[in-house]
Amino acid sequence: MNNQRTIREVIDSRLASLTLGDEYALPTINTTVKPGLMRRPLVIAAAVCLCIALAIPVMAATIPSFNHLVSLVSPQIAQKLQPIELVSVSNGIKMEVVAAMNDDDTAVVYLTMQDLTGNRIDESMNLLDGFSISGANMLTSEIVDFDAKTKTATLRLMGSGGDKLEGQKVTVHVNSFMSGKHVYRAVDPGVDLTALLQDPETTALAINTPPVGGGELYPSGDGARWTVSLPQAPETTVFDMNNSPGGGGELYPILREQGTIEVLKKDALRIPLPGINFAEISNIGRVDGRLHVQVTWSRDGVENHGYLYLTDAAGNIIYPSNVSLNHKAEGTSKYEENIFELDKMDLARFKLKGFFVAYDRQIEGNWQTTFTIEAVTKAQEAACNIEAGSMKITRVAISPLGITVMGSGKPHGADTSDNLAIAAIMTDGSRVDDFNTTNTLNENGKITIKYMPGSPLDVKNVGAVDINGTTIDFKQ
């Protein structure tokens, strides 16, 4: 069920049902006007002002979900929120868009999801990539509250990277979510990486769990272990990075710029991950001086996820860069190449571990609402010319939702936000630099970075923005 309403319509409907009590009506009825005195317009104006003054609290009082949301957020955020009150029901689950706020390039939407027929929603509910906000490119979501009694979750959705969102119609669409979360920490496949230090033609890779398809069993000091034959120079294939649906990590931009990379042959091994039934190691080896570990994910209709990492006795951790090797439409499994940048001799120090998240269910539906919101405060923008690594910053904008940095750089360059120190300098000399959310959009070298603080910025009291020691003035 789709709904389209504007804030004006919500207010009009509330004003239409608004009535005045006797304490307000009697003075108006009993007022007498002496001949020659023009007082009636003043009385009418007073009554109109009274209606307007009462409209907002009366409207808020009739929206329980909005009142509940106000109790969850800070007073500064509550002051910026616009009530929406739109409902969409699909698959026995009600979605209500409660409130929203936006500036020219970012929209923040608060909504609730309530299960009307079962217990498919819990405190671990996660939208992942099962939602969209029209006009926005960078999307995040998080659950901010769960009411077990009413089986209702309150979520905050944020979409950044838009253009001229202020005053535009915004459509929020949710098509799936997951719940019933299980977390698996420090999963140890028992792979002995020291075997990769050997130089014979074939290496006996020792693992703790029996490999799928068989392997040689032998006793060891801490129990039985298995070995699988592993070529010292693993068989590889050429992969076109333009065909990758995504990836991440420090190496990923470099690999994208290379165009093609060497990856491990798929399914050369089948090494189980203890306690994990939705993923397994399908190959491992050294390629171009880097450690590659290929993981195969099963497609059971639920978007389970996780990652591998290396750790040593001191607790140091090395995270991989990862490359997705196939599109979702290909086959019944998906493949991911985990690539670690470390010296060959360090293999003896580190152990391979994993962190995984699984869900009991993935619920699909068609929840959608469309509405119009006005910017909480007009954004202020200033031109600049700042060189920051591979990025050239040309414009900076400020709004209550944060600071937006715009410029140009390499199409697939590293995350430039890591190289920027951002602060809002207030007119009283204080600084705001606690930006807990950073979103970066790189479209063919056109870069937009949004820094969002924990509480809205008081724009009228922002005198300047500091970027890596360079000050950009914002004249009020």
N, C-alpha and C positions, 0 to 999 in steps of 0.2 A: 504494500500500500504506500503510495507516494503522496507527499503533501508539499504544497508550495504556499508559504505565507511570509509576509514581511513583518518587521517590527511594528510598522505603522498599523497593520491590520490587527496585531495583537493588542496594541494600546487602544485602538478604536473599539474593539469588542469589549475591553474592560471598562472603558469610559461609558459605553452604552448601558452597561448594567450597574453603573455607579449611582447611588441615591444618597441624599443628604439627610442626616438625622434632624430631629426637631430643634435641637440646639442651634443648628445653622439655618433652618428654614424659617423659624418664627421671627427672628430679627428682620429678615428680608420682607416677610409678609406685612409686618406691623410698621414698617418704615413709612413715615409721612413726609411729604415734600412741601415746603412752604412755597406759595406762589412766587414766581420770579427766580427761584433757585434751581440750578441745573445739577441735581444730585443723582438722578436715576442712572446715568452712565457709570458713575462711580460704584453704585451698588451692584450693577451688572458685572462690572469689571472685577469687583471683589469676589463675587460668586464664581466667576470663571477661574480666577486665580486659585480659589479654594478647591475647585474640582481638579485642577491640574496638580495642586500640591498633594491631594489625596490619591491621585491616580496610581502613582508608582507603588506606594505601600500596599494599596488594595490589590493591585495586580500581583505583586510578589506574594502576598498572603494567600492567593488562590493558586499558586504554583508550588505545591509541596516539594517537588523535586528540585526546584530552584532554591528554595529555602535550605534544603539539605545540602546542596552544593555550596552555598555561601558558608555553611558551617564547616566545610572541609578545606576551603582555601583561605589565604590570608586576606585581611581587610583591603589591602592595596589591590589585589586581584579582583576581589568582589566588586569594588567600585568601577572597574573597567568592563565587567561582563554585561552583555545584552541578553535578556531572556529571549528564548526562541520558542520553546514549547511545541515541538513537532514530533509526531509519532509515526513509526512505520512497523508493521507486524509481518513476520514471515516465519514459517516453520515453527509456529508456536512460541516464538520469542519476540518480545516487544523491544524495539529500540526507540528511545526518546532523546532527541537533541535538546538539551536543557538550556545551554547558554553558549555564547561564543564571543570572541573578540579578535580584532585583526588590525594590521596596518597595511601598508601598500604591498608588501611582499610576503606576509606571513599570516596564517589564520590558525587560531587556537580554538578548538571545539570541545566542549564537555558534553558527554552523552551517557545514558544509562542503557544497559542491556538486562532484561528481566525474562527469565524462563517462566512461561505461563502454564506449562504442561508437565515439566519434569525437573530434573536436577542436573542439567547439562552445563550450568554456569557455576564456577567456583572462584576462589580468590586467586587461582593461577591462570585465569583466562588470559589469552594472548591473541591479538589480531595478527601479529607478524605483518605479512604483506597482503592481508585479505581485506584491505580498505583503500579508499581513495578520497581525496579532497580536490575538487575541480580547480584548475588554475595553479595548483602547487605541484612541485616536483620532488622535494625532499620530505619524506613522511616518517613520523615516529608516533608511537602510541604507548601508553602505560596505564595500568589500573591504579586508581587512587583510593578506591574504597570498595568493600564488598559487604553487603548485608545478607547474612545467611538466612535470616528469617523470611525476607521477601524474595530471596534468590536474585538479588539485583547487584550488578557490578557497575561502578561509576568509572569512566575512562576519560583520559585527556588525549585528544588527537592533535597533532601539530603538523601543518604543512607549510614549508618554506620554499623559497626560490620562485615564487610567483611574480607576476608583473601587473601592477595596477589592480590589485584585488579590492581596493577600497571602493565601496558602493556597488560592487558587482554581485550577481547571484552566485552563490556557492552551493554546490551539490556534494553532500557527504554520502558515500556509498560503501556499505560493508557487505562482503559476499561470503566470508567465512571467518571462523575463529576456532581456537583450540582450548581445551581444558583438561583437567586431570594430569597435572604436571609431575614428572619424576626426574630427579637430578642425580647423575652418576658422576662422582668426583674421583680424580686420581685413578682412573681405569688403567690397569697395567697389562698390556698384552704379553709381557715377558720376553720381549725381543732383545737379544744380546747384540748391541750395536758394535761391540768390539770385533765381531766377525767381519765387519765391513772394512776393517783395517788391513785385512789379509790381502795378499796379492796373487794367490793361485787362480787358476782359470775358473774353478768352482769353489764357492764358500758354503760351509755348513752353518746355516743360520739357526741358532738355538732359540726355542720359544717355550713358554710354560704350558700352553694349551695345545691339544692335538689339532693339527691343521686339517681343514676340510680337504678331503681327497687323499689323506694319508701322509705319513712321514715316518722317519726312523725314530723309534723309541729307545732311550738309553737312561740308565740310572745316574743320578747326580747327588751331590752332598745334601741338597735340600729337597730331594724327591725326584720323581720321574720328570724327564724333559723330552722334547721332541726336536728333531732337526729337519730342515728342509734344504734342498740344494738351491743355491742362489748363485748365478753367474756374477763374477767380479765386475764385468762390464755388462750391465743389464741391457736387455733389448729395449730400444726406444722407438718412438714414432715422432714425426713432426706434427705439431699442432698449431693451427692458425689462430692467433689470439683474437682475431675479429669474429671468430665463431664461438667465443666463450660468453656465456650469459652473465658472467660476473666473477668477482674474486676480491681479494683484499690483502693488506699487509704492505710492508715497506718495499718489497720487491715488485709488487704487482704493477705499478706505473712503469717501471723499467722493462718488465716483460711485455707490457702492452706496446711500448715504443719499439721493441725488437721486431714485432710483427709475427714471427714464428718462433717457437721454442721446442726443445726436445723434452718429451714427457715419457714416462714409463709405459710399456706395453700393458694394456688392460688385462686383468684377471690372470696374471702369471702366477700369483699365489692366492691362497685363501686362508688368512690367519685370523681366527676369531678374536673379538674383543670381549673379555669376560663380563657376563651379565648383560651384554648388548645384543639384541636380536635383530637390529635394523641397520647395522653397519659392520664392515669387516675390512681388514687391510688386504688389498688385492695386489700390491707389489711394493717393493722397497729396494733402494739402491742409490748409488752416487752417480749424479749426472752433472757434468761440467763443474765438478768440484763442490757441488751442493748435495745435501741429503734430500732425496725425494721419497715421500711415503704416500702411496695412492690409497684412497679409501673409497669403497663402493657402498652406496646407500640404497637400501631397498625402497620400493615405492608401495607403501601399504595404505595410501590415502591420507596419511598424517605427516605433516612437515616436521619430523624430528630433526634435530640438528646437534652440532657439537664441533669440537676441534681437537687436534693433537698438539702436544707441546713437549719440549725437552726440559728436564730438570736434573740438577746435580745434588750432591749430599749437602751443600750449603744452602739449598733452597733457591738458587738462581734458576730463572725460567727463560727459555727462548721460545718465542711464539713463531709460527710459520707464516709465510705468505701462502695464499691458496688460490688456485685457479679451478673454476668449474669447467669440466671438459665436455659437457654435452648439454643440449637443450632439454627442457622437461618433456618434450614430445618424443624424445628418442628412447626407445626400449623400455624395459621394466626396471632398470637401475640407473642411478646417476653416479658419476665419477668425479672425484675431486683430488687434485694433486696438491699435496702439502710440501712446501719447499723451504728447507732450513738453510740459512747462511751461516756456516760455522766451519772452522778448520778441521781437516780430516782427523788430526790427533785428538781433538776434543771429543770425538765419538766415545772414547773410553771413559770419559767423565760423566756423560749424560745418560739418562734413562728416558725411554719414550713412554709418555703417559697420555691420557685423554680425559676430556670433560664433555659429557653428553647430556642432552635434555630430550626426554620423550613425553608424549602426551597420550592419554587414553582415547581421546576422540577428537575429530575435526568436524565441526558442524557447519553446514552450508545453508545459505539463504539469500534473500534479496532485500536488504534493508536500505532505504534511500530516502533522503529528504533534501529539499532545495529551499534556500532562504537568502535574504539580503542583509548584510550587516555593514554598518558604517565604521570607518576607522576610529579607534578610541581617541586618538589625537593625530592631527596631520603630521606626517613625518617631515623632518627638516633634513636638507641635503646640502653638502658642501663638496666642491671640487678639490682635488689634491693631486700630487705627483710623487708617489713614494715607491721606491724599489725595495721589494721584500723577497729575497731569494729569486725564484723563477717567476714571481708575480709582480706586475706593475699595477699599483693601486691608483685609480683615477677618481673615485667617488666614495664618499662615506655618508650614510644616512642614519639618523637616530629617531627612535619612536619609543613609546612606553614598552614595547615588546623587545627592544634591544638595539644593537648596533649592527648595521649592514655594511660590509666592505665589498666594493665592486672593482673589478679590473680585468686584466688579461694575463695569460700565461700559457704554459704548455698544455695541449689538449688532454694529455694523460699524465700530467705531472703529479708529484707527491702531494699529499694533503698540506696545502700552504698554511692552513690554520695553525699547524705545529710551529711555524716560524714567526708567528705574530704574537706580540704582547699588547693586549687591548685594554684600555681603561677609559671610563667616562670621568671627566674632571668637572666637578660641580662648582657652582658659583661661589660656594663658601670655602673652596679649596680642597674639600674631601674628594676621594677617588672611589669609583665603583669598578671593581675588576673581578668580581665573583660570578663570572659567566659560566653557569653549570651546563649549558647546552650549546653545542656548536654544530652547525650544519654547513656543509660545503657542496656547492654545485659547480661542476666544470662541464660546460657545453661547448665543445670544439674550441677550447682556449678562452672562452668567456667565463670568468670565475666570479661567483657570488658566495660570500661567507656570512652567515648570520650568527651573531653572538647574543644569546638570550640570558638575562640575569634571573636570579631566583625570585625577585620581586620586580614589578614594573618600574621603569625609569621615570623620574619626574622630569620630563623633557624641558619644561620651562626653567628648570634650575641646572641644566647641563650647559656649561660654558664652553667646553671643548672636548675633543676626543684625542687621546694619546695612542699612537701606533708606533711601537718600537722606538719611542723617544721623540717622535715627530708630532707636534701639536697641530690639530686642525680646529680652528675657531668656529664656533657657532654663535653668531651675533643674534641676540634676541630682538 
